[in-house]
């Protein structure tokens, strides 16, 4: 059995890439895996959060980032609770005063354009949902009556 090999390489920007090869055996399911550590950043109601996560890659797959999939947030994204708060503030006041409200409530600032974009995205989603509901006929009777009264 061959021993596992670890090779450290320096990435641009100072991040280190860790390559790990499993020992080759006669088992059919054994694959070579590469792993690396990457920074995962997201914004929440607590501010910016940075996590060093391990990402995996096999020979026949692309990179697998398990943490963003589990959290439901993209890298450099925002949590749903933060977007809800931004939308609430953006809908109630001007975007500039909403940024000040965000600073007052949560202790950090985001650009006015970000708050505006999030608010308008949510407004567009609500508008499309409302249009779909309005397009449904509410006066039509069911094709069959109730089986039992």
ZATORLO-620969 format. One record per residue (C-alpha): x, y, z. Coordinates in steps of 0.001 Angstrom, whole numbers, padded with zeros to 6 digits. Layout:
N
> east,north,up
> X,Y,Z
...
END
This chain:
149
> east,north,up
> 000000,000000,000000
> 001414,003366,-001006
> 001448,006169,001515
> -000750,009232,001059
> 000993,012226,-000458
> 000388,015818,000555
> 001617,018674,-001563
> 001312,022304,-000551
> 001271,024990,-003199
> 000959,028711,-002755
> -001979,030319,-004556
> -002048,033951,-005672
> -003253,036091,-002812
> -001660,033956,-000133
> -004228,031120,000017
> -002794,027650,000249
> -004018,024748,-001827
> -003834,021332,-000249
> -003784,018318,-002570
> -004474,014950,-001101
> -004295,011682,-003034
> -005735,008592,-001487
> -003549,005525,-001643
> -004274,003407,-004686
> -005755,000023,-003848
> -007532,-002659,-005778
> -010974,-001491,-004630
> -013052,-000369,-007630
> -014710,002584,-005849
> -011484,004306,-004818
> -010940,007638,-006591
> -008342,010353,-006383
> -009645,013325,-004457
> -008227,016810,-004345
> -009154,019154,-001558
> -008417,022794,-000948
> -009274,025446,001578
> -011127,028505,000344
> -012678,031512,001973
> -016466,031619,002060
> -017882,035066,002790
> -021473,036010,003420
> -023431,038874,004905
> -025936,038246,007684
> -027668,040372,010301
> -024471,039954,012352
> -022330,041586,009637
> -019851,039974,007293
> -018932,036397,008166
> -015817,034711,006755
> -015333,030969,007024
> -012371,028950,005787
> -014038,025943,004163
> -012695,022789,002623
> -013711,022218,-000990
> -013422,018864,-002704
> -012837,017768,-006265
> -012687,014321,-007769
> -011354,013300,-011157
> -014777,013213,-012791
> -016482,016124,-010987
> -015941,019825,-010652
> -015253,021485,-007313
> -017790,020678,-004624
> -018476,023434,-002122
> -020606,021783,000527
> -021038,024731,002913
> -022849,027104,000499
> -025135,024271,-000583
> -025996,023497,003031
> -026550,027128,004028
> -028456,028050,000873
> -026318,031158,000357
> -023891,031871,-002463
> -020365,033079,-001821
> -020453,036816,-001092
> -024219,036515,-000792
> -026727,037611,001830
> -028858,035553,004184
> -032627,035607,003818
> -033067,037349,007155
> -030740,040172,006089
> -032524,040528,002743
> -035859,040623,004565
> -034608,043411,006828
> -033129,045328,003878
> -036403,045021,001957
> -038440,046149,004945
> -036222,049195,005459
> -036062,049983,001734
> -039836,049807,001347
> -040533,052098,004312
> -038054,054912,003696
> -035659,056290,001119
> -032706,054056,000324
> -030187,056443,001847
> -032037,056669,005153
> -032512,052889,005021
> -028731,052472,005021
> -028593,054606,008159
> -031350,052449,009680
> -029359,049340,008841
> -026352,050848,010621
> -028515,051739,013616
> -030212,048325,013882
> -027386,045949,012994
> -024202,047989,013391
> -022865,047838,009828
> -023402,049617,006533
> -023946,048329,003035
> -023868,050425,-000133
> -027081,052234,-001028
> -027098,050544,-004438
> -027053,047088,-002814
> -030004,047926,-000609
> -031853,049374,-003600
> -031170,046307,-005779
> -032347,043873,-003089
> -035519,045890,-002487
> -036312,046129,-006205
> -035651,042398,-006745
> -038118,041530,-003998
> -040639,044021,-005360
> -040381,042476,-008848
> -040877,039008,-007387
> -043968,040165,-005483
> -045353,041861,-008586
> -044972,038731,-010717
> -046614,036617,-008000
> -049497,039073,-007735
> -050010,039112,-011515
> -050180,035314,-011582
> -052785,035333,-008812
> -054843,038024,-010574
> -054791,036059,-013821
> -056556,033120,-012166
> -060311,033092,-012523
> -062094,033295,-009187
> -065621,033092,-010595
> -065448,029653,-012162
> -067323,026812,-010552
> -065752,023395,-010128
> -066596,020895,-012869
> -068045,018440,-010329
> -069921,019063,-007163
> -068974,017840,-003733
> -069221,014095,-003153
> -070805,014533,000263
> -072387,017475,002050
END
